[in-house]
Amino acid sequence: MTLLHDPVTRTQAYFAGTWHALPRTFEVRHPGTLESLGAVADCGPDDARHAIDAAERAFTGWRAVTPHGRGEILHRWNGLLLAHREALARLMTLEMGKPITETRGEVDYAAGFVRWYAEEAGRLGGERLPSRAAHKRAMTAQEPVGIVYAVTPWNFPAGMITRKAAPALAAGCVMILKPAEQSPMTALYLAELWLEAGGPPDTLQVLPASDAAAFTAPLMEDLRVRKLTFTGSTAVGRLLYGQAARTIKRASLELGGHAPFLVFADADLERAAAEVVASKFRNAGQTCVSTNRVYVQREVAQPFTEILTRLTAALTLGDPLLDSTHVGPLVEQASLDKIGRQVEDALARGARATVGGGVRDGLYFQPTVLADVAPDSLIMREETFGPVAPVTTFGTEEEALALANASEYGLAAYAYTRDLGRAWRLADRLEYGIVGINDGLPTAGAPDAPFGGVKNSGIGREGGRWGMEEYLSTKFISMGIG
């Protein structure tokens, strides 16, 4: 596998009104070949402080732009994202290894949030409230929270940015963004297009950084930064949440997941297995809502596992730049090592690999189905960011619910059944922020849907009107009229 060596120029950070090539850099590598894509500016605490000063100045002007005016700029940004679809998709594939067919879809997904919030901007307003006093009039107004610090992950390099930036900018906030070290170039590309769309300087600043803790410290300590939005691990989210409390910042945290997929005996097994594959193996299993635990009612476990094995065996593992590839490489060695440990543990406890089961080469792990997995296996207790589907069985509906809810996480859960009563009971009792009943991809391409979890999967919601509310404060106004 070789890369097409077209120049990758998105290596400068953008903050304080200009693009910066810094003396300190870090390498970005393509996980398929480990070839270098370039050395990106590595920002530190002083750069963060400059960005805060610039954001404070930019906020004064941006909040004064009418909501319709902000929406018009977002509409232009949306158009540019779609016009640059192929280049953005290719850059994402090079940075983090997602198959090109998926990154093309991600550009559409990212643009969908921009388009949605471009339209929502013009709907911002307040309410006229009935007053208890005849000589007073009461109302509310919605105002932008202020400067937002955003930290985004590598697995959706464009979608996770626009899901945060679009509502923040539509609301009148300004954003300082630290993208993941594995995929900073996509973020810098989005900033270029924001400026080209007419976004005012410093309303969206992008500062790559390899030392996240050092870079983040001044942003969390500064009272002028009023909002934190973070997508990543529960461990890091818990740390940031504690830091945000010191200056009483608003916070939205989208953290880990460990999604169960329940398959009942009355389900359409072929369709259920196809949606396990779609949920589990997209982006090589590296999404927070990927199916992690497959629970199948005992009487259909064998035929379901056979179908799942057949569909998984048909997936093509290979070069993510090829349209024919279904599953690409993992993003880094640490991910490969974790998956290897989980699979070895499951096999040692009696599981069997019906397809796959090991490393092919480099950072490629074979799409894998594990049958007869013991419930206390690591893979059933820890989040798996990889292409492995562990299958175990249950007897009754109550047992299935107990197994599904026995997790510290509560992001997404799925269930397949033809029983209408059971469908409603599961929807009510699954302790998750997102529930798909006969739907393995409930939030795919849906910028109007609320996305977020409960328990240790985080707080707050992104998407739809709920996503806009995260960046707005409500002011109550009472006016005496004599």
C-alpha positions, 0 to 999 in steps of 0.5 A: 500500500502506498500513499499518493504523495500530494502535498499536505499543507494543513500544518499551521495552527490558527489562533490570534487572527493568523496562521502560525508555524511553530518551532515545536511540532508533532508528526501525523501518520497514516495508520495504514502504512505509518507513513508521515503526513507532515509535522503539525504545529504543537501549541502550548499554554502560552498559545492557549492564553493568546487564543483566549485573549483573541476569543474575548475580542471576537466574542464582542463582535460575533454576538452582535451579528444578528442570528440571521447573519450568523445563519447565512455564514453557516450556510456558506460553510455548509456549501464549502464542506460539500464542495470539498467533500472528496478532499476532506474525505481523503484527508480523514482516511489518511489521518485516522484510517477510516475507509474512504466510503465512510469518510465521504459519508462523514463529510455529509454528516458533518455538513448536516449539522452545519445546515441544521444550525444555520436554519436554527440560528434564525429561530433564536428568541425569547418568550413573552411571559404573563406578569402578575403585576399590571404595571410590569411586562415580563419576558425572556431572552436567549444569549450566547454562553461565551467562549467555548473550549472544545476537545474532539476525538479522532474517530470522527474528525469532522463530524465531532467538530461540526456537532459542537461548533455549528450550534455554538457559532449559531448561538453567538459563541466563539470556540477554541478547539483542540483536535485529537493529535491523530487527526488535527489536519481535518480540523485545520481544513474546517477552520480554513473553510470557515474563514472562507465562508466569511466567519470572522477571525478568531471565532473558530480557532484551532490549536493542535497540541500533543501535551493535552494537559499542559495546553488545557490548564490555562483554558480551564483556569480562565474565568472568561472561558465559560463552556467546556464541550468534550468527547472522549474517554470517561477517565479524561472527562471525569478529570475535565469535569472536576477542573471545570467546577473550579470556575463553574463552567458549563459542561457537556461531556460525551464519554465512553460506551459499551452498547448491548445488542439484544436479539430475541427469538422472535426477531428477524435474525438476518436483519438483526445480524446485518445491523450488528455488522453495520453497527459493530464494524463501521470505522473498524468498531472505533465508535462510541455507539458501536455494538460491544456486547451481543446477547442472543436468546438461547434458542436462536443463538446457533442460527444467529451466530452462523448468520453473523459469522457469514456476514462478517466473513464477507467484509473486506479488510484492507487499504482504506483508500479503496472503495472496496474496503469495508474495514481499515486499520486501527488508529494506533498500537495501543488500540491493537494491544487492548483488543488483543488482550480482550480476545485472548482473555475471552478465548482463555475463558472458553470462547471460540472465534468463528471467524477472524480472531487475530492481527493480520499485519501492522495495525489491522485486526481481522473482523472477528466473531466470538461465540460462547463468550463468558459473561465475566470476560474482559470484553463483556466488561470493558469498552472495545474500540475494535472489530470484535463482536462477542456473542453470549446468550440469555434466557428471559427478557428480565435476564436480558435487561439485567445483562444489558443494564449491568454497566457503568456506561449508558450511551447506546443500546439496541434490541431486536424483537417482533413483540410490540409489548416487549419493544415498549418495555425494552425502550422504557427500561434500557438505561441508555441515552439512545435506544434503537429498537429494530434499528442498529443505527438510530442516530445515523445522519440525523442532526436533529436527534439528541445524542448523549448518554447517562451514568458514566457516559456523560452529561448534556446532549448534542444535536437538534434543539438540545444541542443549541441549548447547551450554548445558550443562557436564559435571561429574565427581563422584567420591565415596569411601564409606569 
